[in-house]
Amino acid sequence: MNAKNHTISKIVAKTFLRLLIITLAFSVYLFFSDKNMNMTLHFTNEWVLIFPLLLFLTVFTLLIYVLKNKYALIELNWLFSLATAFFCIYLILLYTRIYETL
């Protein structure tokens, strides 16, 4: 059972890594498109940026650990997958919120 769980966690972690790369590439594409060159964001409270930044740091810290250990640790694979899922959902919701105003 342990080998099967390890294989599944590796596949899921690699899939979420690809999803993260696609989501970040899409954000870079949207940032450099001509449509929004003069767009600015305004946050009424700066504290709303703390938790997304913590999530960002968590995802990339786990990414470094997972890649350093070459997907060998099951717990890190699942933690990375869960954090990446939340981060991608947050980014998608942020993109839809920003681009519906344009």
N, C-alpha and C positions, 0 to 999 in steps of 0.2 A: 504494500500500500504506500510506503514511503517513496519508492521510486516513481510510482505513478503520480503522486502529489508533486514531487519535484519536477517532473516533466511538464505537468500542467502549469505550475507556477512559472517555469521558464517561458513557456509559450505565451502566457498571459502578460508577463512582464515585457517580453519583446514586442508584443502587439501594442501595449500601451506606450512603449517607447516610440514606436512608429507613429501612433496617433498623436503623441506630443509633438513630434517633429513636424507632422503635417499641420497641426493647429498653429504652431509658432511660425511656420513658413507662410501660412495664410495671413497671419497678422502682420508679418513683415511686408507681404505683398500689398495688403490694404493700407499700410502706413505710407508706402512710397507711391501709391497710385495718385494720379493727378486730381482725383475727385475731392480729396480732403487735405490739400496742402495748407490751407489757412484755418483748419479746425483746431480749436482749443478745448480742453476739458476743464471744468470747474467743479471742485468738490466743496460742498458747504462745510464739511467738517474733515479735517485732515486725519482724524482717528480712523476713518473708514478705510484708509490705506494700509493699516498695520496688519490686519489678518490676511489680505491678499499677498502682501510681501512675505509674511511668515509662511504661507502656503507655497509661494514661489521658492523661498529658501529651502523649505522642507523637501520639495520635489527634486531640486537640483542637488541637494546633499545626498538624498537617497539614490539619485541617479549615479553620482560618483561612487558611492559604496557598492551599488549593484554591478556597475561596470568594472570596478576594481576587483571584485570577487568573481567576476564572470558568471553571474547568475547561479552561483553555487549555494547560496543561503536561501532557504525557502521563505523564512520570515521576512527577509529584506525584499524578496521578490513580491510578496503579497503587500507589504507596506508601500512599496514603490507603486504598485498597480493601483492601490486604493487612493493614494495621494495624487497620482497622475489623473485618475478619473475625476476626482473633485476639482483639480486644477483645470482640466479641459472643459468641464461643465461650466466652471466659473468664467473662463475665457469666452466660451460660446455665448453665454448669457450677457456678458459685457459687450461683445461685438454686436449682438442683436439690439441691445439697448442704445448703443452709440449710433448705429447706422440706420435706425428707424427715425432718428431726428434729422438726418440729412435729406 
